[in-house]
Amino acid sequence: MIAIVDYGMGNVASVSTAFKRLGYEVVLTDNVGELEKASHIILPGVGSFQAAVKEISERGLKEPLQRLAKEKPFLGICLGMQLLFTEGYEGGTSQGLNLIPGTVEKIKTPYLLPHIGWNGLHIQPGHPAFDPFQDKHVYFVHSFEARTEKEYLVASTEYGSDIPAIVQKDKVYGIQFHPEKSGEVGVGILKAFLQEVK
Amino acid sequence: MIVKRIIPCLDVKEGKVVKGTNFVGLRELGDPVEMASAYSKAGADEIIFLDISATNEGRQTMVDIVKSTAENVFVPFTVGGGVRTIDDVTRLLKAGADKVGMNSAAVANPELIAESSARFGAQCIVVAIDAKRFDDGWHVMTHGGSKDSGIDAIEWAKTVEQKGAGEILLTSVDTDGVKDGFDIALTKAIVDTVRIPVIASGGCGKPEHFPEVFEKTDVSAALAASIFHENTFSIKEVKDRCTLQGVNIREA
């Protein structure tokens, strides 16, 4: 059973359907007991970093999520990926889950923001599970980006500068783009995550 | 680098995709969710639904279509048509739309753009601008392109951006339905004015028209309806044509 954390930040129907399509049972929940029973935890999210931190704290989810991320495969998607980092500056400075060292800052680019649309993936060496997605296009919608160490980078995309697209530390993965909106490639990437992390 | 987007548009009336112009001689083409799903599998980068229902029942049906699309289609989709209030925006986003388009209501009340953008983020607010050429420049047209608002389209595009729109869907009333290519002059004028993505619409009659608008303007995306319907041309034919002419697109 995959648990998708439903904490009031954006629509989770598409994320849920994507996993169901892969043959998994899915539960949408903000209940710690349900999260503890799950095989994988998915943290989605659309909106601002500060608002999301507030929603997580008010539901008493911060400590449980930090603890469970050490025990089982954990995937943050879009804003959920940004929340994995130490600190974010959208809507003022606020503390993230600090599961991967780094900050979340406004994208530095001469191009238009938000960064909306299909962009290519550059998979870093040493991540064979993601090699099939080299140069494949996935759908991005965001104005903020993670700034982290190269060792946590699985894939990046180019938009005037290199933007982290997939990050990983131990059992914790983060995906900046929307796999649930990225056609067959997106579903393939979710599958790679499910198979890679045990 | 980010690619140019190819977007099929589906006109939906009372729950069915229809084809026809100016609300006369409408012909039913099929089920919106099935058609959107087929287009996404064929390589469409995004889908736009334009609800032209005349009744409240029709608009309620659209909400059900949005829910079903969110569960069955794995590319982003936008819903426009009949969006008048922030409650309409909320209802469509909650049902699972990625973006909501607004047109006449935004002209009547530009604060609708600001309120929607502040509440849900600029990335999900698309403002549709229907423009028509007059002696003194392009005017914004409302009510399906039939009514001249007297507002200068370039000035309106600036306002729309400043109010918080994430994207502009620009339709040329002059070239719409003519099938002789996108309105290059209008598209270039708007794209060069704003710092948000613009989708060109109106006039596409064959695959070659897509690379033409991408080569001659910096537009982010281009939309067509009729050429994709009834398999006149496939998304793949359009993308192959773009690739051939050196336009950076996502492989179909």
Chai-1 contact restraints between the chains, C-beta under 6 A:
chainA,res_idxA,chainB,res_idxB,connection_type,confidence,min_distance_angstrom,max_distance_angstrom,comment,restraint_id
A,N11,B,G96,contact,1.0,0.0,6.0,A-B,restraint_1
A,A13,B,A70,contact,1.0,0.0,6.0,A-B,restraint_2
A,A13,B,G96,contact,1.0,0.0,6.0,A-B,restraint_3
A,S14,B,A70,contact,1.0,0.0,6.0,A-B,restraint_4
A,T17,B,E71,contact,1.0,0.0,6.0,A-B,restraint_5
A,L112,B,R195,contact,1.0,0.0,6.0,A-B,restraint_6
A,P114,B,Q123,contact,1.0,0.0,6.0,A-B,restraint_7
A,G117,B,I2,contact,1.0,0.0,6.0,A-B,restraint_8
A,G117,B,R5,contact,1.0,0.0,6.0,A-B,restraint_9
A,W118,B,V3,contact,1.0,0.0,6.0,A-B,restraint_10
A,W118,B,D45,contact,1.0,0.0,6.0,A-B,restraint_11
A,W118,B,R250,contact,1.0,0.0,6.0,A-B,restraint_12
A,N119,B,I2,contact,1.0,0.0,6.0,A-B,restraint_13
A,H137,B,R250,contact,1.0,0.0,6.0,A-B,restraint_14
A,V141,B,Q123,contact,1.0,0.0,6.0,A-B,restraint_15
A,E158,B,M1,contact,1.0,0.0,6.0,A-B,restraint_16
A,K181,B,V75,contact,1.0,0.0,6.0,A-B,restraint_17
A,K181,B,P76,contact,1.0,0.0,6.0,A-B,restraint_18
A,G183,B,F74,contact,1.0,0.0,6.0,A-B,restraint_19
A,G183,B,V75,contact,1.0,0.0,6.0,A-B,restraint_20
